[in-house]
């Protein structure tokens, strides 16, 4: 159980980082400035899918890009792994 706290904090940080990246990229899109590459956004979404989903919905960003349809799948995988790791029923 001692490993749950650091893992939870890491996942929370990665999701907040992902949310922030989607906000930043949307902001930069409006100013025609340098953008975060889609590959980087997808990598962040892989490790922080709930933040990415929130960013996609809140900022209406990357919602029409086909490759970003992977983000809900990433969220399902992370949720499934989290339930497996954190639920005593499985151990």
C-alpha positions as a printed NumPy array, in Angstrom:
array([[  0.   ,   0.   ,   0.   ],
       [  2.96 ,   2.353,   0.439],
       [  3.472,   2.504,  -3.316],
       [ -0.065,   3.771,  -3.949],
       [  0.618,   7.344,  -2.814],
       [  3.606,   8.048,  -5.105],
       [  1.865,   6.367,  -8.037],
       [ -1.323,   8.345,  -7.443],
       [  0.61 ,  11.613,  -7.213],
       [  2.519,  10.767, -10.384],
       [ -0.693,  10.018, -12.292],
       [ -2.291,  13.224, -11.002],
       [  0.762,  15.231, -12.08 ],
       [  0.813,  13.64 , -15.549],
       [ -2.886,  14.356, -16.042],
       [ -2.459,  17.982, -14.974],
       [  0.558,  18.297, -17.266],
       [ -1.478,  16.88 , -20.132],
       [ -4.355,  19.284, -19.439],
       [ -1.916,  22.202, -19.35 ],
       [ -0.301,  21.143, -22.628],
       [ -3.667,  21.056, -24.386],
       [ -4.515,  24.51 , -23.015],
       [ -1.113,  25.905, -24.036],
       [ -1.349,  24.467, -27.544],
       [ -4.866,  25.845, -28.005],
       [ -3.684,  29.241, -26.771],
       [ -0.759,  29.202, -29.191],
       [ -3.05 ,  28.136, -32.041],
       [ -5.02 ,  31.338, -31.578],
       [ -1.888,  33.49 , -31.782],
       [ -0.349,  31.587, -34.731],
       [  2.761,  30.974, -32.632],
       [  4.931,  27.86 , -32.239],
       [  2.786,  24.848, -31.361],
       [  3.307,  21.641, -29.439],
       [  3.737,  18.787, -31.943],
       [  0.793,  16.383, -32.155],
       [  3.15 ,  13.517, -31.376],
       [  4.047,  15.161, -28.054],
       [  0.388,  15.794, -27.203],
       [ -0.407,  12.143, -27.932],
       [  2.489,  10.971, -25.762],
       [  1.255,  13.154, -22.915],
       [ -2.255,  11.799, -23.505],
       [ -0.918,   8.246, -23.228],
       [  0.321,   8.889, -19.686],
       [ -2.245,  11.541, -18.682],
       [ -5.383,  10.615, -20.617],
       [ -7.927,  12.147, -18.256],
       [ -6.21 ,  15.523, -18.436],
       [ -6.047,  15.216, -22.226],
       [ -9.749,  14.346, -22.438],
       [-10.604,  17.274, -20.196],
       [ -8.429,  19.588, -22.298],
       [ -9.979,  18.369, -25.517],
       [-13.473,  19.05 , -24.204],
       [-12.857,  22.232, -22.207],
       [-10.818,  23.96 , -24.894],
       [-12.448,  22.249, -27.918],
       [ -8.999,  21.286, -29.086],
       [ -7.987,  18.379, -31.344],
       [-11.505,  16.939, -31.213],
       [-11.71 ,  16.5  , -35.003],
       [ -8.324,  14.86 , -35.472],
       [ -8.67 ,  11.136, -36.102],
       [ -5.538,  10.131, -34.205],
       [ -6.859,  11.82 , -31.065],
       [ -9.691,   9.275, -30.988],
       [ -7.046,   7.158, -29.217],
       [ -7.277,   9.347, -26.116],
       [-10.475,   7.707, -24.744],
       [ -8.821,   4.324, -25.312],
       [ -5.809,   5.511, -23.315],
       [ -8.176,   6.531, -20.5  ],
       [ -9.845,   3.11 , -20.475],
       [ -6.463,   1.379, -20.311],
       [ -5.251,   3.618, -17.466],
       [ -8.493,   3.147, -15.54 ],
       [ -8.329,  -0.628, -15.983],
       [ -4.695,  -0.788, -14.856],
       [ -5.406,   1.5  , -11.903],
       [ -8.323,  -0.637, -10.771],
       [ -6.199,  -3.75 , -11.089],
       [ -3.32 ,  -2.251,  -9.103],
       [ -5.354,  -0.467,  -6.44 ],
       [ -8.182,  -2.928,  -5.811],
       [ -7.413,  -5.604,  -3.22 ],
       [-10.011,  -7.863,  -4.835],
       [ -7.569,  -8.68 ,  -7.618],
       [ -4.714,  -9.616,  -5.273]])
